[in-house]
Amino acid sequence: MNTRREFLQKGFLGISGLALASTFQLEAQATTLVKKEKEDGFHLGVAGYSFVNFKLDESLSMMKRMDINYLCIKDFHLPFKSTATEISNFHEKLKQSGVTGYAVGPIYTNSVKAIDDAFDYAKRVGVNLIIGIPNKEDLAYLSSKTKETGIRFAIHNHGPEDKLYPNATVIYNLIKDLDANLGMCFDMGHDTRDGQDAIKDLQQYHKRIFDIHLKNVTSATAEGTTCELGRGVIHIPLFIKALRKVNYSGKCSLEHEKDMEDPLAGLAESTGYFRGVCAV
């Protein structure tokens, strides 16, 4: 006959075994998610603007907790006038956190000189992609710069409030006959807020989409606001399916504008949702 002590011991061991098995299972699932993400041609990143209220060390700490390895660099983390030593130190700090800075911007270029300065900045930083918002009258000059330097420039759409580039269609129609290195940073949330279909636009314009600001929005109207990926009106599983169909090879950088003073929870939720969908 089992004693009370034996019963408790067996019960404890059983519970411990289940907990240990659950831990192993969760670790295996996490490994599968990251592996699946790496198998796709596109990779998860963070748009630097998400960290506008945080210093670089704090931002990198959040990225490390989410196991995200790509950052679009904003000038509040690496100023335009940074010296070669400051740029080198910046990249070393990113490297120590397992992060690669893959692009700079968004940068507003309201003159030809501003365009030249943006390209000089990108060259000194050592990236091949600029996210920016140029004047329409400067697009021909911008096209000549992308052709001359080989550095790509991706125009960012900002939704119905943006009188220059509200959606992907407007950008495409302006650049379709210009240099192939001139494309767009497709903000799927702002595109949706302007009444567009983000999935169809991705499929239609993918050859000129160099970067994606990954987000969801609460409604397909001007009043829509950024929310976690799994909570908005954009069907993220279908969006990811479209990414695979068009063989998208750029970055999908989370831009979380819902809680700018405390973005980690929302970014982490969106990260988990994205990786979970990718693993299916």
N, C-alpha and C positions, 0 to 999 in steps of 0.2 A: 504494500500500500504506500502510495506517495505521501510523504510528509508535506506540511504546509510550506516548509523552506524549499523542498525540491520543486514544488509546484511553482513557487515564485521565481526560482532560478530559471526553470524551463521557460516560463512566461517571459522573463526578462531577455533571455537569449533569443527567443523567437522574435520579440519586438526589435531587438538589436539587429538581428539578421535581416529583417524586413527593411529597417532603416538603412543598413549598409547596402542592401540590394538597390534601394531607391536612389541612394547617393551615386552608386556606380551607373545606374540607368540614366540619371540626370546628366552625369559627366559625359556619358556616351552620346546622349542626345545633343548636348552642347557642342561636342566635337564634330558630330554629323552636320550641324547647322553651319558652323564655320567652314567646314570642308566643302559643303555644297555651295556656299557663297563664293568661295575661292574658285570653284569650278566654273562658275558663270563668268562671262566676259566682263561684266560690270561689277563694280565693287562699291561697298558702302563707305561713305565719308561724312564729314560734317562741314557745312558752310560756316566760315568763321564768324559771320554776323550773329550766329546763335550765341556766341560768347562775348557779345559787345560789352557786357557789364563785368567781365572777368579778365584778370591778368592771364598771361600765357601759361604760367605754371598751374593755375587753377583749371584752365581749359584742358590742358594735357592730362591732368589728373582725372577729369571726367571722361575723356576719351579712353584712357587706360581702363577705367572701370567698365566701359562698354565694349572694350576690345575692338575699337575702330581705329584704323591705321592711316586714314587719308584726311588731310585738312586743306580747305581752300583758304589761303592766307589773306587776312584783312590788315590794312595799314595800321590799325590801332595795336596790333601785335608786332608788326614789323614796318615802321614808318618808311615813307617814300625816300627820305634822305639818309637812310641807314648806310653806314660805312661797310666796306668789305669785311672787316673784322666782326661787326655787329651781325651781318648776314650769316657769316660762318658760325658764330656762336649760337644764333637762332636755329640753324639747321642741326647743330650738334645737340641742342636741347631737345629738338623733335626726335632725333635719332635715339636718344636715351629713353624716350617714351615709346619707341616703336612706331613713330608717326612720320609720314612723308608729306611735305607740302607740295601739292601737285599743280596749284594754280594760284593766281592773285586776283583779288577783287571781291565784289564789284567795285569798279572805278568809274567815276563820272568824268568823261572827257569832253569838255565844252569848247575845245579849240584844237587846231592842228598841233600846237605846241604841247597841249595836254596829252594828245595821242603819242607824240614822240616821247614824252616823259614816261608814259605808261609802258611803252615798249622797252625803254631803257631800264626801268625798274624791273620788269619781268626778266630781262637778260641778266641783270646783276643778281637777282634772286635765284636764277637758274631754273626757271620753269618755262614751259612751252605753251602756256595757256593763260590768257587774260580774260576775265569776266568784266564786261563794261557796259556803259550806257553812253554812246556817242551822239552827237548831233547828226541829224539826217543829212545835212549838207556836207558833212565830212566823210560820208561813207566811201566815196570814190578814193579819197586819200587813204582812208583806213584800209581799203582793199589793196592799195599799192604797198602799204606797210606789211601786211600779212604775206603778200607775195614775195617781197624783198627779203624779209627776215625769216620766214618759215614759222614764225610764232603765230599761233592761232588766236583769234579774238572771237569771243562768244557774247553776243548781245543779249542782255537780260530783259525779259518781259515783266512788267509790274502791275498788270491788271487794269481795270477800268479807269482808275485815277491817273494812269500814265498816258499822257497825250501823245507820246512818241511811239512807244512799243507796248501796247496793252496785251497783245497775245502773239502766239507763234506764227499765225498766218500773216500778220502785218510784217513781222521781221522777215519771214521767208520771201515774201513778194518784193521786199526792198533789196535783198542780198542774192537772190537766185542767179543773177547774171554776173555777179562779182566773183572775186577770187575764192576758190574752194576752201581756203583757210579762214574765211570769214563766215561764222555760223552763229549759233545761238546757245545761250544757257537757258534751258527750258524750265521755267518755273511752273510746274504742273498745277500748283494751287492757284496762282494768279491767273493762269490761263483759264481755269475752271470758273473763277470768280468773274471773268469777262464773258461768261456764257458759252465757252467753247468746250469741246469734248477732248480732254487731255489724252485719252488713249488713241483716238483717231489721229490727233495731231502728232503724237509720237510716231505712229505708223507712217504718216504722210511725209513728215519732215525729218525723219531720223538721220538721213545722210548729212544734214547740216546741224544736227544737235551734238554739241561737243561736251556738254555738261548738263546735269539735271539737279535742280533744287527739289529735293524729295520732301513732300509734305501732303497733308490732306487739309480740307477746308469744311466748315460746317454747312455751307450751302453754295450752290452755283450762282451766286449773285454778288453784287458789289458789297453787300453787307456780310458776306461769308468771312470767317476768321480762321486762322490756322489752328489745327487740332492734331492730336496724335493720329498716326497713320491708320489705325484700325477703327477710328470713330467718325470719319467724315464721309462725304458723298462720293468720293472717287473710289472706284472698285480696285483696290490695290492688287489682289490676285490676278485680275485681268491685265492690269498695267504691267506687272512683272512678266506675265505670259507674253505680252507684246514686246517687252524688252528682249526676251529670248528670241522671239520670232524675227525681229529685225537685226539680231546679232549686235545689239548695242554694246560698245566696248569702253564707254567713258565711265565716269564716276556718278554715283547717285548720292548726293550729299544732303543729309538731313538739315533742314533749316526750320528750327522750332521757334516760333515767335509768340507762342501762347503765354509762356511764363518766363519772360526775359530776365527777371531777377532770380529765378530758380529753375533753370531749364532741364536739369539732370533727369528728373522723374519722367518728364514727357519724352525726352530724347531716348532714355533707356527703354521706355514702353514701345516706342516706335522702332527701335533697334530690334527688340525681341520679336515684334510682329513681322517686320520685314524678313528677318532670318527664318522665322517659322514658316512664312509663306514660300520662301525660296527653297526650303527643304522638302516641300511637297512634290 
